[in-house]
Amino acid sequence: MLLLATSSLFLPSPSKLHRYLNPSSSSSSSSSHLIPFSSSLSKIITPLHSHTPKPQPSPLFCSSSPSLQQQSLSFSQMQNDSLLYSRAYWVTESIIAWNIDIVENGFCSLLASKDASFTISDNQIQGEDVKIKLQEDRSGLPAKVVEKFPHIRGYKAFKLPPDSDVKSLLKSQLAVAVYDSDEKCRNCTGLQLPGVLDELFSYNGPLGALYSDEAVSLSLWAPTAQAVNAHIYKYPSGDDPIEVVCLEEEDGVWRIKGPKSWEGCYYVYEVCVYHPSTLRVEKCYANDPYARGLSADGRRTFLINIDSDELKPDGWDNLADEKPVLHSFSDISIYEMHIRDFSANDLSVEPEFRGGYLAFTLLDSAGVLHLKKLSSAGITHVHLLPTFQFAGVDDQKENWRYVDTLVLESFPPDSDQQQALITAIKDLDGFNWGYNPVLWGVPKGSYASNPNGPYRTTEFRKMVQALNHIGLRVVLDVVYNHLQGSGPFDEHSVLDKIVPGYYLRRNANGLVEHSTCMNNTASEHFMVERLIVDDLVHWAVNYKVDGFRFDLMGHIMKSTMVKAKDALLSLTKQKDGVDGSSIYIYGEGWDFGEVAKNGRGINASQFNLSQTGIGSFNDRIRDAVLGGSPFGHPLQQGFATGLLLQPNGHDHGTQKNMESMLATSKDHIQIGMAANLRDFMLTNSDGKEVKGSEILTHDGSPVAYGSSPVETINYVSAHDNETLFDIVSLKTPMDITVADRCRINHLATSIIALSQGIPFFHAGDEILRSKSLDRDSYNSGDWFNRLDFTCNSNNWGVGLPPQEKNEKNWPLIKPRLADPSFRPQKDDILAAVENFLNLMRIRYSSPLFRLRTANAIQQRVRFLNTGPSWVRGVIAMSIEDGHEGFPGLPQLDPIYSSIVVVVNASPKGVSFVCPSLQSRSFELHPIQAMSSDDLVRSSTYEAPSGCFLVPQRTTAVFVEPRKN
């Protein structure tokens, strides 16, 4: 990776990769620093209650069955393929695709065994109920098949006889086998079925639980199941079912109509189905994929009528008319936050509300008062990290373990003891980011005051309503690219128990893809896409949320994203109680894994999303501002962190190389400030007029990809990787002052706040938030993730960050944490808050910062400090409105005719002369002129020379008031 690499261009951040690992996995046992969780820690680490909960049997585990490892010996004599793999694809009702050659006079057959009793001996498969000879179609696979499954392009096509009973066959164990002329089996394999299932069983009717005045009806899509029962329970746990009912199938959908008395009860599906991972017909117990409620232990689906008036807060039906005004998606600015972080440590919140939904309803808490300030300054949307049902946190708070805070506070700031204690309970406490989904359509129970019953629903709605009422729209972080569980035995597995092998994307051997570090889903399959779109509409209509952020969006097909956008857009106040035209969607458009380069169809990557109006994160501006990438050396500097201008001792190469890197960084930032538009014309560091798409990353990929400003999410900080303050503290020289680091933090934020496109901020950017240099805090507990909205502390120096993800950087981290001069004081934090609020006020003081079209940006935005003779460390951007000097431009701003933004990342003050701006009437923006920041107030403009004087590490905004 080159020094200025946008190395995350096609990859998620390291923290995203790690956080998807099974949360039950432990840290390395070889460490001498970790304290084992044992009775010796009982005085430090305690559950909320002293008793140990009695374990209960789980109804979600399948009946026992031999493992693949146990079975594999029976196939050891097979030198080629075996039934352990599924290397053939049943792609349409009449076509099976298989990359196999048939010997002369040989043939291929399809075999089926309803009770999964295939055995292999003496080069023969035995135990089949049906054996069908296939005919090779030498014309190959149809174009529609190749379009749907591009990764099997070139496979041979084998045709079934037209009278084959395909729907019945699909309920059996299946195999295809190649025989030679003497009818000996030379090769065999299982089949992947999504293609034929989509063709025969695609379904758009009702699914889940439906409620009427007289009845409760259940519908489950399970076309490969041999039988489906529903176990109905009166209570969320314990007891025997009050009844077990058998569902009836029609065209792959299993249904039952039950009495109205079922409402308020719980149920579990029992699905009898062949599972390719065990080569057995299993009896699986699973929740409903369309569940809208759950029991506290997540084992049973709650029959909740989400349309009931009893579950609606006062005024809920009128909320669509009370939403904060949003004229255009270009007016959006996003503040990313974790529900538990928001209030877990807020002493102004009642203890029973801390870390949950209801904390947002307390109008005088420190956190809510802070959100009100952000809203008043201009922040429009709060992005909440995952709020659906996820694994890794027990919904029953009485089972949580805690570490005594006083003990943690007693250790030195660079000690390894804090992380040892936190690591010991990391899978037993109440914290996890939540990127390990179990059920997409149910609010997470650990954030509710009671995870049983309807409380998740009512309290989630109160949270949304409360945020809307203080001027903030709500974005949900959705994780449709993978699932926590798979197979018939995993307690977190749902979809793969109901239609095994369908919902999860599989590789050429039939094994589940894990490029997201978990079980990848396959949105290219019809019913997966349908479930995703239905789920989005559910959250939009039933919880009135205002936007969705898609985790690893590049692993989802573009067609799915477009359908989702269209489905949301079709929602209206009159029909659905929400205005779908105001719902914004965006996500991570990284292009990697099996979907890279459209390997499974056209995916929702950064480049593919152009002209869709769907936003994607701009990692180019992040890496250029900060330096390197999340995958590079942590001391790699960038435009704002001292590259060339204040070296930190890291080897960045020759002087010439550093000059080139700095100039390239400026180019990447400038095109980012122009909304990363692919066709935006600007002068690059070589003095050439180029399009944004002609500015290249280290690997030759275009920097710019957007066709509209709303397709670019500009950011320098998010929940992944170190916080902004932490990464600045790592990359800057050890000997600069904390005041300088605070200014750099603000400078980086200012670039995002004043750019075209949509600005995105991580909660705490504005209060110098630290996680004690933790680069991946997904499971680091409340201790390392603390937010303090009273501004008494930024959480710096609370111990070495957890060993598992940070140990290799401990030698860099330890001396910084140990140095008291690195810790900001309350005055520093308060100044940072004021500076951030001022930036947002400036952004919303003029529509020129929020231009709505690519054409408007091209016409009005100019970069002034360009070419090889540029003033190093300075970016100067002008935005013109209609006035005498620019005839033909429509007037957008009634107050200012022109704006100039000068970013000075240098450790020294600069004077930047722009002859084209001589004899103008620029003055410092009145918000900055009234700021308590002495440095920014000293910024000046000299009209005779067109010279802008800007002090060190300062972003100054100059405006030209209209003469009238």
N, C-alpha and C positions, 0 to 999 in steps of 0.2 A: 504494500500500500504506500502510495506516495504521500508526501508530507501534507499536501493540501487536499488529500483525497476526500471525495464524498463517498467514503467507503460504505456507508449505509445506504447507498443509492438503491441497491437491490436486496438489502438484507435488513432484518429487524435489528434493533440494538442488542448488545450482549445481555442486558438485563431482561429484555423481552424473551430471549431464548432461554435463559435460566429459569425465569419465573414460571415457565410452562412445565417444568419438571414436576413429577409427582410430589405433592407437598409433604408426603410422608417420608421422602428420602432424607437421610440425615447427612450431616457434615462429615468430612473425612475423619475416620477414627484414629488416624495417625497423629493428630494434633495433640501436643502437650498442653495447649492453652485451654481446651474445652473442659468444662466441669461437667461430669456426667450427672444426669438427672437422677437423683437417688434421695434416700431419706436424709442424707447429710445436708441437703438443700431445703428441707421442709420448712425451715424458718424464714427462708428468703422467697421461695417459690411456693405459692399456695393456691388452692382452688378458692372460688368465691365462698363455697360452703365446705364445712369440714368433712361431710360424708362423701363417700365414693359412690357414684351412681351405679346401680345394679345393671349389668349388661343385659340387653334384650335381644332375642333372636331377630334376625333381619329377614323380612319376607322378600327382599329384593335380590337375594342370591338364588341362583338356579340350582336345580337338582344336581347332585354330584355326577361327574363324568370324567373318564380318564383324560389325562393331559396329552397334548400332542407329543411330548417327549416320550411318554409311556407307549404311545401307539406307534411311534416312528420305526420301532424295530421290525414291525411286521412288513414294512415296505423296504427294508434295507437292501433286498435283492434287486430292487428296481434301479437301473443305472441311469435312467432318464427322468422324465417328469413323474410325479406321483400325485395322489389325491390330496396330499398335504398342501398343494398349491392350486391356485385357480388362474391358469395362464391362458385360458380361452374366454371369449366374451360372447354371450348370447345377446346380440345387438338389436335384432328385430324379431318379430314373430317367426320368421322363416329363415333367418341367417345367424350362423355362429361363426365368429372370427377366431382364427387360431394360426399362430405363426409356426407352421409345421409342414414338413415335406412328407409325402406319401410315396412309399416304394412302389415299384411297378407291380401292377395287379393287386396292390393293397387297397384298403378302404378305411373309412372313418365312420364311427358310430357314436350315437348319443345313448347314454345309459342312465336309468333312473331307479332309485331304490327309496320307497316311501318311508321305510323304517331305518334308513341309513345303515344298511348291513353289508356294504361293499367290503370284499376282501380280495387280496391279490395273492395268487400262488401259481407257480408253473406258467408264468407269462399269460395269465388269464385273470380277468376281473370277474368275480362271482358275487351273487346276491342281488342282481338287478331284477326289478319287476318288469321293466320295459327296456327294449333295445331297438334303436331306430338307426337304420343305415342312412348316412348323409351323402349328399352329392356335391362334389366341389364345383363351385361356380367360377369358371376361369375368367370371367369378366371382372372379378374382384369385388371389393366392397363398394356399395353405392355411395355417391357423393354426400348424401345426407348423413350417413354413418361416419364417414371420415370427418365431416364438419363437427359432429358431436363428440367424436373420439379421435382427435388428431394423433394421439400417441400410438394408435394401432394402424396408422396408415401403412400399407404394404402387407398387412396380414392377409392370409388366404380366406376366402369366403366359402362356407359349407352350408348347403341348403337342406332344410327339413322337408319331408313330404307334406303336401298341402293338407292332408287329413290328420295331422298330428294334434293331439289334445294338449296343447301347450300350457294352458292355464292349470291343468291338473298336474302336469309334469313339474311345474315350478314350485310345487310344495314338497318335492322330494330332494334327496341327495342326488346330485347330478355329476356326470363325468362325460368327457369325450375321450375316445381312445382310437388309436391308429393300429390297424392290424396288417400283417403282411399276407402274402398269398395263401399261406397255410393257416390263416386265422389266429395266429399268435399275436398277443398284444405287445406292441413295440414301444408304445408311449401312451401316457394317459394324463389327464389333468382335470381339476374341477373347473367350474365356470363362474364368471362374474355376470350378474344378472341385471344391472341397472338399465341397460338399453331396452331389453324386452319388457321389463316391468314398466318403463315409461311408455312404451308403445301400447301396451295392453291395459294398463291400470292407472294412467294419469287421471286425476280426480280433482274436481273443483267444488264438490259439495261440502256439507257441514262436517266438521270433525271436532272431537272433544265432547264436552258436556253442553247440552242445550236445555233450556228451562222454559216451561210453559206454565199456565195456571194449573194444569192437571198432572203434569208429568216431568220427569227428568230423563233425558235420552242421552245415551253414550254412543259415539261413533269412533272407530279406530281403523286407520288404513294399515292393513297387514296382509298383503296378497299372498305371501309365502307361508303364512301360518296354517297349521292343520286344525287348530282349535283355539278359541279365545274364551276365557271366563273372566268375570269381574267379581272380585271379593269385596263385599260392602261391609264397612265397619262403622259402628256408631261413634267410636272415640278415636283420637289420633294415635294411640298406642295401646298395647296390651289387648286383651280379650280375643275371642274368636269372632270371625265375621258373622254378622247377623244374617247374611245370606250370600250364597255363591250362585251367580247367574251365568248362563251360557249365552254368548252373543251369536247371532246368525250372520252369515256372510252373503254379500251380494257384490259381485265384481270387485273383490279385493277389500271391501269395506265391511267391517264387522259392527253390528248394531244391536242395541237393546233399548227398549222403552220401559222405564221403571216408574215407580210411584213418586209423587211429589215429596213424600216423606224422606226420600234420599237426600234432598237438599240439606246441607249442613253436616252430612256424613262424610266418610272418607272411603276411598276405594283403591284397589291395586289390580292391575291386569295380570292374569296368568296366561301366558302365550306358549302354546306348544308349537315349536318351529325347528326346522333343521338349521344348525349353526355351523358355518364352514370352519370356524376356528377350533371346534372340537370334533368335527366329523360325526356328530351325533344329533339326533332329535332331542332337543332340550325342553324342559318345562321352565320357562323364565318368568320371573315376577318383576313387573316394571310399572313405573308411573306413566300417566298419560302424557304423550308428547305435547298435547295442547292443554296441559294443566294450567289452572289459574290460581291455585292455592295448594299448600302442602301442610303436612304435619310437621311438628317441630323437629323430628328426627329425619325428615325428608323421605320417609319410607312409604308414605301414603299420600295420594292426591286428595285434596280437599274439594268437596263439591260446593263451590261458592258461586252464587249468581252475581256476577260482577256488575250487572245492571240494576241491582236492587237499590232503591232509594235509601235504605238503611245504611248502605256503605258509602254514601256520598257526604262529604262535609257540607256545611251550610254554604249555599251559593255556588256549589260545584258546577251545576248545569249552566251557570252564567259566566264561567271563567273565561271562555273564548272571547267574550266581549270586554274582559278586564285585563287581557294580556298587555304587556308593555308594547308600545307602538314600535313597529319595525317596517320602515318604508321600503328597504331594499336589503338584500343579503350583503351588499357592500358595506352596510352600516354595522355589521356584526363585529363584536370583539369578544373573545372567549377566555374564560378563567377556569382552569382545570383543577378539580378538587376531589378528594376521597371523602366519602361520607363520615367515616370514623375519624379521620384526621381532623375534620372540621371542629369537633367538639369533645373528643375523648379527654382532652386535658384542660378544658375550659371550666374553671371553677364557678363561673357565673351561670352555668347550666345546671339544672337539677340533676343529681347523680343518676336517676333512672332514665334520663333523656340523653345522657352523654353518649356520643358515638352512634347515634341513631337518627331516624327520620325526624322525630319530633323536635330535635334540637334546632331545626330550622324555623320552627314556629314560635320561638321565644324572642320576641322583638327587641328585648333590651339586653341580650347576652353580648359578650364581647365579639363573638364571631359574627352575629347578625348585624351588629352596629358597624363592623368592618365591611361587610358585604354592602350595606347601605351606602357607605362612602364610595365604594367601587362603582356601584350602580349610578350614583349621582354624578360621578366623574365621567361615565360613559360606557363602562363594561355592560354588555347586553345579555350575555349568556354564561351560565354556569354549567360546565361540563363535569358530570359526575362519573367517576370511575365505576366499574361494574356494580350494578344494583340488582341483577337477576340472581337466581339461586345458583351459587357456586360452591365448590368443594374447598376444603382447607380451613374453614371456620365452623365450628359447631354452632348451630342456631340456638342451642340451649345454654344460656349464659352461666348457669350453675356448674357447668362442666369445665369452664375456662380456668386456666392457671395464670398466675400473676407473679411478678417479681417485685419485691419491696423497693419502692422508689427511693427511700432513704438510703438503702444499701447501695443502689446504683449511684446515687449522688456522692457517696463517700469515696469513690475511686477517683484517681487522677484523670485528667482529660484525655490522656493518651494511653490509658490502661486497656488491657485486653479482657479485663474481668467483666465489664458490662456486656460485651457481645457474647461471652461464654454463657452468662446467665440467660440472656435473651434467646440465644440459640437453643438452649436446653428446653425451652417451652414453645419454640416457634410454631409448632403444629398443634399446640394445645391452648393457645391464647385466642383473643378475639380479633386478631389483625391478619388480613391478607388483602392484597390489591383486588383479587377476585377474577383473574383471567383464566379460570379453570371451570368453565361452565358445566352445569348439570342439566338445568332446565331454563330455557330462555325466557319463558313467559310468566314467571313467578317472581315477585320481589323477594330479595334476600331476607331470610328470617332473623338473622342476627342483628339487623338494624331496627327491628320492630320491638316494641315493649313486650309482646307475647308472640312467639313464632307460630303458635297454633291459632286456629280460627281465622277470622277476617282481619286481624289487626295489621298484617302486612299491607293489605290493600288500602284500608282507611288511612293509615299513617303515611303511606307513600303519597297518597293524594293530598293530604294536608301539607306535606313538604312542598310539593309542586305548587300548590296554591299560595303558600306563604312566600316562596321565592318570587313567583309572579307578582305578588302584591308589593314587593319591595323593588320592583322594576327589573327583575332578572328572569329571562327565559331559561328553560332547563334542557340540557342535552344529555342523553344517555349514551354511555360507552357500551356498545354491543359487540359480542364476540361470537360471530357466526362461523368463523373459519376453522374452529376445532371444538372438540368436546373432551371433558375430563376422562370419561369412562368409555370402555368398549368391551365387547365380548359378553358372554352370558353369566360371568361370575362377579364382575366388578359392581360394587354397590352403587357406584355413580353412573353406571351404564343405563341408558334409557332407550335411545333410538336403535342401538345395535342389538338390543334384545327383541325388538318388535319386528323389524325387517332386517335381519342380519346381512351385512355386506352391502347394504344399499346406501345408507346415509353417509358412510365414511369413504373417502377416496382411497383407492387401492392401487398398488403398483403393478408391474407386469407379472409378478408372481402371485398376486392376489393378497398381499400383505398390506395392512393399513399404512398409509403414508404418515410420516411424523416430521415433516420439514418445519412445522410450526412448533416442534418439540412436544406435540401432543397429537391426539387422533384427529387428523385433518378431515373436514367435512367436504362434501362434493356438491357445490351449488349448481353444477352443470346437470345434475339429475333433477327431473321435474318436481318431485315432491319435496326435495330438499329446498329448492328455490321457493316453492310454494310456502313451506313452513317459515322460511326467513321473511318473506313478504307479509304473510299473515301475522307474524309476531310483531313486525314493525307497526302495522296498522293497529294491532291490539294496544300497543303502548301509546300510540298517538291518540287513539279514540278513547280508550278506557282510563288512561292516566294523563292525557292532555299534555304530553311532553312536546318540546318545540324543536328537537333536532336529534340527530344520531351520529355518533362517531364510530366508525367501523375499524375494529382492531384487525391488523394484517389484511386490509381490504384487498390487496393484490392477490390473495388466495381465493377470492370470490370472483365469479365471472362478471364481466362488464354487463352482460345482458341482465343478470340478476340485479345489479345496482340500478340499471336504467328502469327495470320493472318496479323496483322498490320506490324509486323517485316518482314514477308515474302514479303508482298506487297512492302514495302520500299526497301528491298534488291533486288527486281527484277528490280528496276529502273536503267537505264543505260544512260550514256552520249549520246550515239548514238541515242537511241530511245526517251529518255525523257529529255535530256539536263542536267541531274544530275546523280551523282554516288551514287546509293542507298546503296552500301556496306559501305559507310562512314557515314551513318546516324545512330546515337546512340539514343536508347530510354531507359528511366528509370522512376521511379516514387515511390510513397508512397505505400508500400505493406502492410499497416495496415489491420488487419483481424477483423472486428467488424460488428455489425448490422445484418441485415437479411442474409448477405452473409457469415458470420463467419462459420468456419468449413465446408466450401463447401455447405452451406445451399441452395444456388441457382445454384449449379454447381461448378466445380473446378474454383475458383477465382484466380486472380493474386496477391496472398499474397506472403510475403517473402519466405515462405517455398515451396510454389507451383511453384515458378519461377525458381527453381534450374535447371540448364542445358539448359536454354532458351537463355542465353546471354543477358537477359534483366536486367538492374540494379535496385536495390531498396535501399532506404535509411536505413542506419545502425544506428538505434536509440540507440543501446547498447553502442557503443563507446561514443556517445554524453553524455548519462546519467552517464557513468562511469567517464568520464573526469570532468564533471561539478558538478555532484552530484544530487541525487534524480531523479526527472523527471518533465516535465511541469505540472503534476498533483499534485505533492507533495508540501511540505513546501518550500518556496523560500530560506530559510536559510540552507537547507540540503546541506552539502558540499560533494565534490567529490575528486578524485585523485589530480586534479590541483588546487582546490580552498581551500585546507587546511585541509581536513579531517584528523583527528588524529594529524597531524603535526603542525597545527596552528588553533586551534578551534576558532569558532566565537561566542560561548556562547549558541548556539542552543543545545538542548538535543538530542544527537546522541546515547544515551545508555551508557553502561559500557565501560571501557577501552578495555576489551576483544572484545566487540561487534564492537567497532570502528576499532580495529586491523583487525578483520575478514572482515569488510566492505572494508577497504583499500586494503586488499589482493585480495578480490573478484573483486574490481574495476580494479586492475592491470591485473587480468586474462582476464577480458572483453576487456580491452584496447589492450592487447597483441594479442588476437585472431583477434581483429579488425585490428591491424597493419599487420596481416597476411591475409588481405583481407576477414576476417570473413569466412574463408573456413571451411566447416563442417567437412572435413576429415583431416585437418591439425593437426599434432601431436605436442604437447608441454607438458612441465612439469607445472602442476598447482601449486597453492599456498600451497597445501598439499603435494607436492612432487611426485604426481602421474602422469604417462604418460597418457594423455587423448587426445581424438579427440576434435576438436572445438565444435562439436555437443553434447559432453558430459559435457561441461561447461554450467551450467544452470542459468537462471534468477530466480528471487524471486518466480515465480509461477511454476517453474519446466520446463519451455520451454527452448529449446536449444538456446544458444547465437548465434551460428554460423549456417548459412543456405546456404552459397554460394558454388557453384561448380567451379566457375571461378572468377578471380579477377575483371572482368568487370561487375559482378553481384552485386558488393558492392559499394555503394556510402557512403564514410566516411565523417562525418560532425560533427561540434559542434555548428553550428549557421546557421540559415536560416531566411526567412522573418517572419515565425511564432515565437511567444514567444519573450522574451527579446533579444536584441543584445548581442553579446559575451561580450563586455565591460560592459554592464549593468548587466548581470547575474553575472559576476565576482565581480562587485561592490556591489551586494547584498549579495553574499555568503561569501566573505572574511571578516575578522574582521574589525570593524570600524576604528581601530587605525593604520592599516598599511598605508604606503605611496602610493601616486598615482603612483610612479615609480614601486612599487611592483605590483600594479594591472596591470600596462602596461606589466610587464614581464609575469604575469600569462596569460594575453590575448595572448601574443606571444607564450608562452609555449603550450597552448591549440591548437593554430593554427599549431604549429610545429608538433604535434602528427599526425594531419591530413595530413599535407604536405609531411611527410616522411613515410607514411604508404603505403603498397601495396593496390591495389584497386584504385578507382577513388576519388580524393579529391574534396570536394565541399565547397565553401566559400560564405558567404553572403556579398554583397557589403557593404564595410565599415569596415569589420573585420580588414583590414589593416590600417585603419585610426582611430581606436578606436571608431567607430561609436556608438553614443548613441541616444536613442529615449526618453530620460528623464525617463527611467525605464518603459516605456509602454510595456506591455506584449502582446498587440494585436493591432497593429497600422493600421489595414486594412481600417479604416475609420477615421483616426486621422489627416487627412489633411497634407498639406506640412509642417506645423510648426513642428510637432513631427517626421516627416519622412525625415527631411532635410539631404542632403549630401553636404559636403563642400570639394571639391577636391583641394582647395587651402590650406587646412590643417590649416586654421586659427582657426577653432572651430570643436569640435566633436559633438556638439549639446547637450551636457550635461547641465542639470539644466535649462531647458526652461519651467519649471512649472510642477506641479503634472500631471501625465498622465491622460487621460480621465477617468472619474469616473466610467462609466458603466462597464469596465472590470478590473479596478485597485483599486477601493476604499478600498477593504478589506486589501490591502497591503499599503495603504497610511501611516499608522503609521510607517512602516519600511522605506518607500521611503522618507518621508518628511525630516528626519534629515540628510539623505545622500545628498539630493539635496541642503539642506541649508548649508552644510559644504563646504566652498570654496576649501578645500584641496583635494576634490574628483575630481575636474575639471582638466583634462590634459591641458598642455600648448602646444603651437605650436611645441616646441622642442620635446616633448613627442610623438606627432603625427608623426612628420617627422622621428623620430627614429623607430616608429612602421612600417612606410612604408618601410624604408630601411630593417628592419629585415624580413618583409614579402617577399619583393623582393628577398632577399638573400636565404630564404627558397626555393622559387620556382626555383631559379638558381641552388641550390644544387640538387633539385629533378631531374632537367633536365640535370645535369652534368654527370649522370650515368644511363644507362639502368637498373642497379640493383635495382633502386627504382621503376621500372615500369615493373616488370616481367609479362609475358603474359599468363602463364598457372599455374594451381594449382600445377602441378608436379614441375615446376621450383621453386615455392615458398617453397614447402616442402623440396626440395633438398638444397636450398641455405639460407633460413632464419632460424635463431636460436635466442632464447631468453635466456639470460645468467644469469639474476638475478632472479632465480626461487626457488621454494620450501619454506619450513617454515622458513628458516634462511635468507631470502632475506633482502637486505638493503632497509629499508622502504622509499618509495617515489621515488624509482629509477626503471626505465625500461631500460634495455640494450638489444639492438637487433643487431645481426651481419648479414651481407649479404655477402656470399662468391661467388667469381667468380672462373673460372677454373685457377688453379695454382698448384704449386708443392704440397702444403698441402692438396689440394682437387682434387686428380686425378679423371678423368672421367667426370668432369664438363666441358661442352663447355664454351669457353671464350666469354663473351658478351661485356665486357668493356675493351677497349684497354689501358685505363689509370690506372684504379685501380683494384687490385686483390681482395680487401676486404674492407668492410665498416662496421664501428661500430657506432651506434647511441645510445647515453646515454641521457636519459631524467631525469632530477633531479627536481622533484616538491617540494622538501623540502625547507624550508626557510633558510637552512644552506648548505654550501658546503659539498660535499661528496667525499669519495675515494672509488672506486669500484674495487676490485681485481678480475681478471679472469685468473686463472692459465693456462687455455687452450690458452690464447692469450699472453703468455710470449714470450719475445725475438722476437717480430715482429717489423715491421717498420711503425707503425701507426703515423700519424701526423694530426693535426687539418686541416679540409678541408680548402683549400686556400681561399675560399670565406669568411669563418668565420675568418680566420687568418687576412684578410684585412678589417674586419668589424670595424665600429666605436663603437661597443658594447664592452666596456672594459672587462666586465665579461666573455663573451663567448671567447674572445681572451686569457683569462687566463686559459682556459681548457688545460690540458696536459695529456700525456700518458707516463708512465714509463716502458720501455721495460723489464728491469730485473725482475720486479715483476708482470708485466701485470696489472698495476694499472692505472685506469683512474681517474683523478681529475677533477671534474666538479663543478663550483660554483652554488650558490643557484638559484632556479627558472630558470634554463638554460637547453637548449637542445644543446648538442655538437655533431658534426659529425666528426668522425675520419676516415681517408682513408689511405690505404696502396698502395702507388704508385708502379707500376710494375718496376722491376729493369732495364728494358731496356728503 
